[in-house]
Amino acid sequence: MNETHLKNLLTQLQRGELDIPQTLDKLRGLPGESFSGVQLDHHRMLRTGIPEVIFGERKTPDQLVAILERMLPAPTVVLATRVSEKKAQQVCERVAGIHYHPVAHMLTGNPHHIPTDCSRGTVIITTAGSSDLPVAEEARLTLEYFGHPVETIYDAGVAGIHRILNRVPTLQKATAVIVIAGMEGALPSVVAGVTGAPVIGVPSSVGYGTGAGGYSALLGMLNSCSPGLAVVNIDNGFGAACMADAINRK
């Protein structure tokens, strides 16, 4: 439940369209719901502006089904990250209204609850290479389901730096920019040097041996000399999207 839904509920009570027992029934799920070792946080959107999102990596199909079946009736978008294709297939066979995005490894639902008119501008997502697409698509889907306009500039790393320099006018119109890069992680520094928008660097686990699963990119971004650059964890497209949401939200 978000602030708009709560205001509508209280307005209905005030007008006499709902009585007190009916209102209590609708509020009963706040702030959370516990079942089978899971605690759903229905109150999170109201507190933080970001809805409850399922981290699906180590959850079983049964757990995901139980959670999704409780989230879908609620007035909120439904997102689950880090879901394998095999697991997603089992879930989609059992839960109607859920869609799987194989590149992003995400399940989504309730698109009719995507917020409207909640953004100050456009978030741009940039990747150094096409190998970074899973992280980028996780960020893109998250932002779009949070109600933000998104543009993408994919495969524009520093090895062919003209590709990103040609897009400087677009970058300068952004409200926030997410930049995903592996290897040495240089692209966020370049982008932060050509736009006044906040830049969120996402080190990806793409690279050869000394890339160390994204640690080289992480350290490179943390040691950037470009101002206006913040860094999230390795492969954390979802976390980058949440930060961009906080920046871009009205």
Contacts in CASP RR format, 6 or more apart in sequence:
PFRMAT RR
TARGET T0000
AUTHOR 0000-0000-0000
METHOD contacts of the structure
MODEL  1
MNETHLKNLLTQLQRGELDIPQTLDKLRGLPGESFSGVQLDHHRMLRTGI
PEVIFGERKTPDQLVAILERMLPAPTVVLATRVSEKKAQQVCERVAGIHY
HPVAHMLTGNPHHIPTDCSRGTVIITTAGSSDLPVAEEARLTLEYFGHPV
ETIYDAGVAGIHRILNRVPTLQKATAVIVIAGMEGALPSVVAGVTGAPVI
GVPSSVGYGTGAGGYSALLGMLNSCSPGLAVVNIDNGFGAACMADAINRK
1 30 0 8 1.000
1 42 0 8 1.000
1 43 0 8 1.000
1 45 0 8 1.000
1 46 0 8 1.000
1 74 0 8 1.000
1 75 0 8 1.000
1 76 0 8 1.000
2 45 0 8 1.000
2 46 0 8 1.000
2 49 0 8 1.000
2 51 0 8 1.000
2 75 0 8 1.000
2 76 0 8 1.000
2 115 0 8 1.000
3 46 0 8 1.000
5 75 0 8 1.000
6 46 0 8 1.000
9 18 0 8 1.000
9 23 0 8 1.000
9 26 0 8 1.000
9 27 0 8 1.000
10 23 0 8 1.000
12 18 0 8 1.000
12 23 0 8 1.000
13 19 0 8 1.000
13 20 0 8 1.000
13 23 0 8 1.000
18 26 0 8 1.000
29 42 0 8 1.000
30 42 0 8 1.000
30 43 0 8 1.000
30 46 0 8 1.000
31 41 0 8 1.000
31 42 0 8 1.000
31 43 0 8 1.000
32 39 0 8 1.000
32 40 0 8 1.000
32 41 0 8 1.000
32 42 0 8 1.000
32 43 0 8 1.000
33 39 0 8 1.000
33 40 0 8 1.000
33 42 0 8 1.000
33 70 0 8 1.000
34 40 0 8 1.000
35 66 0 8 1.000
35 70 0 8 1.000
36 63 0 8 1.000
36 66 0 8 1.000
38 63 0 8 1.000
38 66 0 8 1.000
38 67 0 8 1.000
40 52 0 8 1.000
40 67 0 8 1.000
40 70 0 8 1.000
40 71 0 8 1.000
41 52 0 8 1.000
42 52 0 8 1.000
42 74 0 8 1.000
44 50 0 8 1.000
44 51 0 8 1.000
44 52 0 8 1.000
45 51 0 8 1.000
45 52 0 8 1.000
45 76 0 8 1.000
49 245 0 8 1.000
49 249 0 8 1.000
50 146 0 8 1.000
50 242 0 8 1.000
50 245 0 8 1.000
50 246 0 8 1.000
51 76 0 8 1.000
51 77 0 8 1.000
51 79 0 8 1.000
51 146 0 8 1.000
52 71 0 8 1.000
52 76 0 8 1.000
53 79 0 8 1.000
53 80 0 8 1.000
53 81 0 8 1.000
53 142 0 8 1.000
53 238 0 8 1.000
54 64 0 8 1.000
54 67 0 8 1.000
54 68 0 8 1.000
54 71 0 8 1.000
54 78 0 8 1.000
54 79 0 8 1.000
54 80 0 8 1.000
54 81 0 8 1.000
54 107 0 8 1.000
55 80 0 8 1.000
55 81 0 8 1.000
55 82 0 8 1.000
56 64 0 8 1.000
56 80 0 8 1.000
56 81 0 8 1.000
56 82 0 8 1.000
56 83 0 8 1.000
56 87 0 8 1.000
57 81 0 8 1.000
57 82 0 8 1.000
57 83 0 8 1.000
59 67 0 8 1.000
61 87 0 8 1.000
61 90 0 8 1.000
61 91 0 8 1.000
61 94 0 8 1.000
64 80 0 8 1.000
64 83 0 8 1.000
64 87 0 8 1.000
64 91 0 8 1.000
64 107 0 8 1.000
65 91 0 8 1.000
65 94 0 8 1.000
65 95 0 8 1.000
67 80 0 8 1.000
68 78 0 8 1.000
68 80 0 8 1.000
68 91 0 8 1.000
68 95 0 8 1.000
68 98 0 8 1.000
68 107 0 8 1.000
69 95 0 8 1.000
71 78 0 8 1.000
71 110 0 8 1.000
72 78 0 8 1.000
72 95 0 8 1.000
72 97 0 8 1.000
72 98 0 8 1.000
72 109 0 8 1.000
72 110 0 8 1.000
75 113 0 8 1.000
76 110 0 8 1.000
76 113 0 8 1.000
77 108 0 8 1.000
77 109 0 8 1.000
77 110 0 8 1.000
77 111 0 8 1.000
77 113 0 8 1.000
77 114 0 8 1.000
77 145 0 8 1.000
77 146 0 8 1.000
78 98 0 8 1.000
78 107 0 8 1.000
78 108 0 8 1.000
78 109 0 8 1.000
78 110 0 8 1.000
79 106 0 8 1.000
79 107 0 8 1.000
79 108 0 8 1.000
79 109 0 8 1.000
79 141 0 8 1.000
79 142 0 8 1.000
79 145 0 8 1.000
80 106 0 8 1.000
80 107 0 8 1.000
80 108 0 8 1.000
81 104 0 8 1.000
81 105 0 8 1.000
81 106 0 8 1.000
81 138 0 8 1.000
81 142 0 8 1.000
81 238 0 8 1.000
82 105 0 8 1.000
82 106 0 8 1.000
83 91 0 8 1.000
83 100 0 8 1.000
83 105 0 8 1.000
83 106 0 8 1.000
83 107 0 8 1.000
84 105 0 8 1.000
85 100 0 8 1.000
85 102 0 8 1.000
85 105 0 8 1.000
88 100 0 8 1.000
88 102 0 8 1.000
88 105 0 8 1.000
88 107 0 8 1.000
89 100 0 8 1.000
91 98 0 8 1.000
91 100 0 8 1.000
91 107 0 8 1.000
92 98 0 8 1.000
92 99 0 8 1.000
92 100 0 8 1.000
92 107 0 8 1.000
97 109 0 8 1.000
98 107 0 8 1.000
98 108 0 8 1.000
98 109 0 8 1.000
99 107 0 8 1.000
99 108 0 8 1.000
99 109 0 8 1.000
100 106 0 8 1.000
100 107 0 8 1.000
101 107 0 8 1.000
101 108 0 8 1.000
101 137 0 8 1.000
101 141 0 8 1.000
103 133 0 8 1.000
103 134 0 8 1.000
103 137 0 8 1.000
104 134 0 8 1.000
104 137 0 8 1.000
104 138 0 8 1.000
104 140 0 8 1.000
104 141 0 8 1.000
105 134 0 8 1.000
105 138 0 8 1.000
106 137 0 8 1.000
106 138 0 8 1.000
106 141 0 8 1.000
106 142 0 8 1.000
108 141 0 8 1.000
108 145 0 8 1.000
111 145 0 8 1.000
114 144 0 8 1.000
114 145 0 8 1.000
114 146 0 8 1.000
114 147 0 8 1.000
115 146 0 8 1.000
115 147 0 8 1.000
116 147 0 8 1.000
117 250 0 8 1.000
118 146 0 8 1.000
118 147 0 8 1.000
118 148 0 8 1.000
118 249 0 8 1.000
118 250 0 8 1.000
119 147 0 8 1.000
119 148 0 8 1.000
119 149 0 8 1.000
119 175 0 8 1.000
119 248 0 8 1.000
119 249 0 8 1.000
119 250 0 8 1.000
120 175 0 8 1.000
120 248 0 8 1.000
120 249 0 8 1.000
120 250 0 8 1.000
121 148 0 8 1.000
121 149 0 8 1.000
121 174 0 8 1.000
121 175 0 8 1.000
121 248 0 8 1.000
122 148 0 8 1.000
122 149 0 8 1.000
122 150 0 8 1.000
122 151 0 8 1.000
122 173 0 8 1.000
122 174 0 8 1.000
122 175 0 8 1.000
123 143 0 8 1.000
123 148 0 8 1.000
123 149 0 8 1.000
123 150 0 8 1.000
123 151 0 8 1.000
123 174 0 8 1.000
123 175 0 8 1.000
123 176 0 8 1.000
123 177 0 8 1.000
123 178 0 8 1.000
123 244 0 8 1.000
123 248 0 8 1.000
124 150 0 8 1.000
124 151 0 8 1.000
124 152 0 8 1.000
124 153 0 8 1.000
124 170 0 8 1.000
124 171 0 8 1.000
124 174 0 8 1.000
124 176 0 8 1.000
124 177 0 8 1.000
124 178 0 8 1.000
124 197 0 8 1.000
125 136 0 8 1.000
125 139 0 8 1.000
125 140 0 8 1.000
125 143 0 8 1.000
125 150 0 8 1.000
125 151 0 8 1.000
125 152 0 8 1.000
125 153 0 8 1.000
125 177 0 8 1.000
125 178 0 8 1.000
125 180 0 8 1.000
126 152 0 8 1.000
126 153 0 8 1.000
126 154 0 8 1.000
126 156 0 8 1.000
126 164 0 8 1.000
126 167 0 8 1.000
126 171 0 8 1.000
126 177 0 8 1.000
126 178 0 8 1.000
126 179 0 8 1.000
126 180 0 8 1.000
126 187 0 8 1.000
126 191 0 8 1.000
127 133 0 8 1.000
127 135 0 8 1.000
127 136 0 8 1.000
127 152 0 8 1.000
127 153 0 8 1.000
127 154 0 8 1.000
127 155 0 8 1.000
127 156 0 8 1.000
127 157 0 8 1.000
127 179 0 8 1.000
127 180 0 8 1.000
127 181 0 8 1.000
128 155 0 8 1.000
128 156 0 8 1.000
128 157 0 8 1.000
128 158 0 8 1.000
128 179 0 8 1.000
128 180 0 8 1.000
128 181 0 8 1.000
128 182 0 8 1.000
128 183 0 8 1.000
128 185 0 8 1.000
128 186 0 8 1.000
128 187 0 8 1.000
128 204 0 8 1.000
129 154 0 8 1.000
129 155 0 8 1.000
129 156 0 8 1.000
129 157 0 8 1.000
129 181 0 8 1.000
129 206 0 8 1.000
130 154 0 8 1.000
130 155 0 8 1.000
131 204 0 8 1.000
131 206 0 8 1.000
132 154 0 8 1.000
132 180 0 8 1.000
132 181 0 8 1.000
132 182 0 8 1.000
132 204 0 8 1.000
132 206 0 8 1.000
133 154 0 8 1.000
134 235 0 8 1.000
135 180 0 8 1.000
135 202 0 8 1.000
135 204 0 8 1.000
135 235 0 8 1.000
135 236 0 8 1.000
135 237 0 8 1.000
136 152 0 8 1.000
136 154 0 8 1.000
136 178 0 8 1.000
136 180 0 8 1.000
136 237 0 8 1.000
138 237 0 8 1.000
138 238 0 8 1.000
138 241 0 8 1.000
139 178 0 8 1.000
139 180 0 8 1.000
139 202 0 8 1.000
139 237 0 8 1.000
139 238 0 8 1.000
139 239 0 8 1.000
139 240 0 8 1.000
139 241 0 8 1.000
139 244 0 8 1.000
140 150 0 8 1.000
140 152 0 8 1.000
140 241 0 8 1.000
142 237 0 8 1.000
142 238 0 8 1.000
142 239 0 8 1.000
142 241 0 8 1.000
142 242 0 8 1.000
142 245 0 8 1.000
143 150 0 8 1.000
143 241 0 8 1.000
143 244 0 8 1.000
143 245 0 8 1.000
144 150 0 8 1.000
146 241 0 8 1.000
146 245 0 8 1.000
148 244 0 8 1.000
148 245 0 8 1.000
148 248 0 8 1.000
151 170 0 8 1.000
151 174 0 8 1.000
153 164 0 8 1.000
153 167 0 8 1.000
153 170 0 8 1.000
153 171 0 8 1.000
155 163 0 8 1.000
156 163 0 8 1.000
156 164 0 8 1.000
156 167 0 8 1.000
156 187 0 8 1.000
157 163 0 8 1.000
157 164 0 8 1.000
157 181 0 8 1.000
157 186 0 8 1.000
157 187 0 8 1.000
158 164 0 8 1.000
158 186 0 8 1.000
158 187 0 8 1.000
158 190 0 8 1.000
161 190 0 8 1.000
164 171 0 8 1.000
164 187 0 8 1.000
164 190 0 8 1.000
164 191 0 8 1.000
165 194 0 8 1.000
168 194 0 8 1.000
168 195 0 8 1.000
171 177 0 8 1.000
171 191 0 8 1.000
171 194 0 8 1.000
171 195 0 8 1.000
171 197 0 8 1.000
172 194 0 8 1.000
172 195 0 8 1.000
172 196 0 8 1.000
172 197 0 8 1.000
174 195 0 8 1.000
174 197 0 8 1.000
175 197 0 8 1.000
175 247 0 8 1.000
175 248 0 8 1.000
176 197 0 8 1.000
176 198 0 8 1.000
176 199 0 8 1.000
176 200 0 8 1.000
176 243 0 8 1.000
176 244 0 8 1.000
176 247 0 8 1.000
176 248 0 8 1.000
177 191 0 8 1.000
177 195 0 8 1.000
177 197 0 8 1.000
177 198 0 8 1.000
177 199 0 8 1.000
177 200 0 8 1.000
178 199 0 8 1.000
178 200 0 8 1.000
178 201 0 8 1.000
178 202 0 8 1.000
178 237 0 8 1.000
178 240 0 8 1.000
178 241 0 8 1.000
178 244 0 8 1.000
179 187 0 8 1.000
179 188 0 8 1.000
179 191 0 8 1.000
179 192 0 8 1.000
179 199 0 8 1.000
179 200 0 8 1.000
179 201 0 8 1.000
179 202 0 8 1.000
180 201 0 8 1.000
180 202 0 8 1.000
180 204 0 8 1.000
180 237 0 8 1.000
180 240 0 8 1.000
181 187 0 8 1.000
181 188 0 8 1.000
181 201 0 8 1.000
181 202 0 8 1.000
181 203 0 8 1.000
181 204 0 8 1.000
181 217 0 8 1.000
181 221 0 8 1.000
182 203 0 8 1.000
182 204 0 8 1.000
182 205 0 8 1.000
182 206 0 8 1.000
182 207 0 8 1.000
182 211 0 8 1.000
182 214 0 8 1.000
182 216 0 8 1.000
182 217 0 8 1.000
183 206 0 8 1.000
183 207 0 8 1.000
183 208 0 8 1.000
183 211 0 8 1.000
183 216 0 8 1.000
183 217 0 8 1.000
184 216 0 8 1.000
184 217 0 8 1.000
184 220 0 8 1.000
185 203 0 8 1.000
185 216 0 8 1.000
185 217 0 8 1.000
185 220 0 8 1.000
185 221 0 8 1.000
186 220 0 8 1.000
188 199 0 8 1.000
188 201 0 8 1.000
188 221 0 8 1.000
188 224 0 8 1.000
188 226 0 8 1.000
188 229 0 8 1.000
188 231 0 8 1.000
189 221 0 8 1.000
189 224 0 8 1.000
189 225 0 8 1.000
189 226 0 8 1.000
189 229 0 8 1.000
190 226 0 8 1.000
191 199 0 8 1.000
192 199 0 8 1.000
192 224 0 8 1.000
192 226 0 8 1.000
192 227 0 8 1.000
192 228 0 8 1.000
192 229 0 8 1.000
193 226 0 8 1.000
193 227 0 8 1.000
196 228 0 8 1.000
198 228 0 8 1.000
198 230 0 8 1.000
198 247 0 8 1.000
199 226 0 8 1.000
199 228 0 8 1.000
199 229 0 8 1.000
199 230 0 8 1.000
200 229 0 8 1.000
200 230 0 8 1.000
200 231 0 8 1.000
200 232 0 8 1.000
200 240 0 8 1.000
200 243 0 8 1.000
200 244 0 8 1.000
201 221 0 8 1.000
201 229 0 8 1.000
201 230 0 8 1.000
201 231 0 8 1.000
201 232 0 8 1.000
201 240 0 8 1.000
202 231 0 8 1.000
202 232 0 8 1.000
202 234 0 8 1.000
202 235 0 8 1.000
202 236 0 8 1.000
202 237 0 8 1.000
202 240 0 8 1.000
203 214 0 8 1.000
203 215 0 8 1.000
203 217 0 8 1.000
203 218 0 8 1.000
203 220 0 8 1.000
203 221 0 8 1.000
203 231 0 8 1.000
203 233 0 8 1.000
203 234 0 8 1.000
203 235 0 8 1.000
204 214 0 8 1.000
204 217 0 8 1.000
204 234 0 8 1.000
204 235 0 8 1.000
205 213 0 8 1.000
205 214 0 8 1.000
205 234 0 8 1.000
205 235 0 8 1.000
206 214 0 8 1.000
207 213 0 8 1.000
207 214 0 8 1.000
210 216 0 8 1.000
211 217 0 8 1.000
213 234 0 8 1.000
214 234 0 8 1.000
214 235 0 8 1.000
215 234 0 8 1.000
217 234 0 8 1.000
218 231 0 8 1.000
218 233 0 8 1.000
218 234 0 8 1.000
221 229 0 8 1.000
221 231 0 8 1.000
222 231 0 8 1.000
230 243 0 8 1.000
232 239 0 8 1.000
232 240 0 8 1.000
232 243 0 8 1.000
233 239 0 8 1.000
END
